[in-house]
Amino acid sequence: MIGYWGALLHMKHHIIPRFYLKGFTDPDVPGGHNPYVWLYSFDRRVWRRRGVENVAAVAGYYTWTDETGRERQEVEQGLGIIENSVAHILRKKIHIQRPLTVQERLRLGVFIMLMFMRVPFQHRLMHDLASQRGTEILRRQLREWQENPELFEEARRKQEQRTGKTFGDITLEDLNPDSFTVTPNRAATIAASLWIAIHAAPALCSMGWRFLVSRPPAYFVTSDHPFFVVDPSRGRTLHETGLLIPGVEVTFPLTRNVALLATQGNEDAPWTLASSDNVVVMNERSVAAAEYFVAAPKPDVALGDFLEHSQDRAARARRETMDERYPDFRI
């Protein structure tokens, strides 16, 4: 019999959680049918119906291998604990527009930041950054060993003692990073991404939160990169700005009917009924950073002509605040 860990190892890990995608399923699914979302893939450029279990699922994506060669599942298990907690918050609080406790707000903040950092786009950035920093560190260490060869011999002896392996045939020239690429450990890359997300959550929670409510047929959508942060005063977005800069906005769709707008320096605001224009600009932001797909309740959702003119519309999403584009947004 396959144990818990063995079963988890052979499961597909969802880059975008299933419980989250269920919040964007078509509200008019016929009786007897499993829930589905409408998926727009940027490679095919068509809308298709897909069950949530088949969206953004990769076998063993969060699996990592330790020094003994054992495949570990702690990342997927930890994400599952957070997801279960947030699923409860969405069901018991967000869906019925009840206020969050401090702890619930923090848990939701952690989840939103994880949705920013857990996707492949961020992992590639972290991988490239770690590779660059590792190369710089190795260059500095190599210069030190070249100036003091006895330190290199001491380091080699310690490594042999620690691993039980022999490294006598390795020379300083072999360690020149010009002759190879420094590749960071996959576990370290994922761990760094999750560490950043968890420690950035208090900054998100310090912002003024406003939950926006949509009404059919103006639904919110999501994507493989739904988190969006922008400094509208300078047109900077994502990695060009920070959550503690006054005026910075974060937008994140929670379900097809609820999205979060957080603004640094503002107070929390009441639940707000979003106009169809409000929904369009929120959806533009949710899609602006997407690489692979958009998931929506309907194939004719409020996206305007964004998918056909993504560069122009993404630029506008970076420049304008919700209040600037729609003066009636203050309710």
NORZI-V587967 format. One line per field, one symbol per residue. phi: phi as a letter, one per 20 degrees, with the letter a starting at -180 (. if undefined). psi: psi as a letter, one per 20 degrees, with the letter a starting at -180 (. if undefined). burial: I if it has 24 or more other ideal C-beta (glycine too) atoms within 12 Angstrom, else O. A space follows every 10 residues. Layout:
BEGIN
phi=???
psi=???
burial=???
END
This chain:
BEGIN
phi=.ffgfffffe eeeefdgfff fffdfffdff gndfgbdedd effelceceb fffddldcfm gefcdefene edcfffffff ffffffgfff fecffdldfe fgffffffff ffffffeeeg gfffffffff ffffffffff fffffffcgf ffffffffff ffdmddcfee dfffefffdb dfdffgffff fffffffffe ggffffffec eeddcgeeef ccbfbffccb dffcmeblee bcfefgnfdc cbfebfdccd ddcfneefcf gcfefffgff fffgffdgef ddbddbfcfd ffcldgfecf fffffffffd effffcgeff c
psi=ppaghgghhi qppohoqghg hhijqpikpq piqqqqrppo pighlqpqpp qhijplpppk gjqqpahijp pqjhghgghh ggggghhggg gigghjlqqq rghhggghgg gghhhhiiqh ghhgghgggh gghhggghgg hggghhhnhh hghghgghhh hhijrpkhjp rhhhjoiijr pooqphghgg ggghggggii ghgghirppp ppprqqjnqq raaimipppq nhhjkqrdji aqijppipqp qpphaiipqp opppirrqqr ppoprhhghg hghghhihjq hgrppqhqil rnjckghhlh gghhghhhhq rghghnhjho .
burial=OOOOOOOIIO IOIIIIIIII IIIIIIIOOO OOOOIIIIII OOOOOOIOII OIOOIIOOOO IIIIOOOOOO OIIOIIOIII OIIOIIIOII OOIIOOOOOI OOOIIIIIII IIIIIIIIII IIIOIIIOOI OOOIIOOIOO OIOOIOOOOO OIOOOIOOOO OOOOOOOOOO OOOOIOIOOO OIOIOIIIII IIIIOIIIOI IOIIIIIOII IIIIOOOIII IIIIIIIIII IIOOOOIIOO IOIOIOIIII IIIIIIIIII IIIIOOOOOO IIOIIIOIII IIIIIIIIII IIIIIIIIIO IIIIOIIOOI OOIIOIIIII IIOOIOOOIO O
END
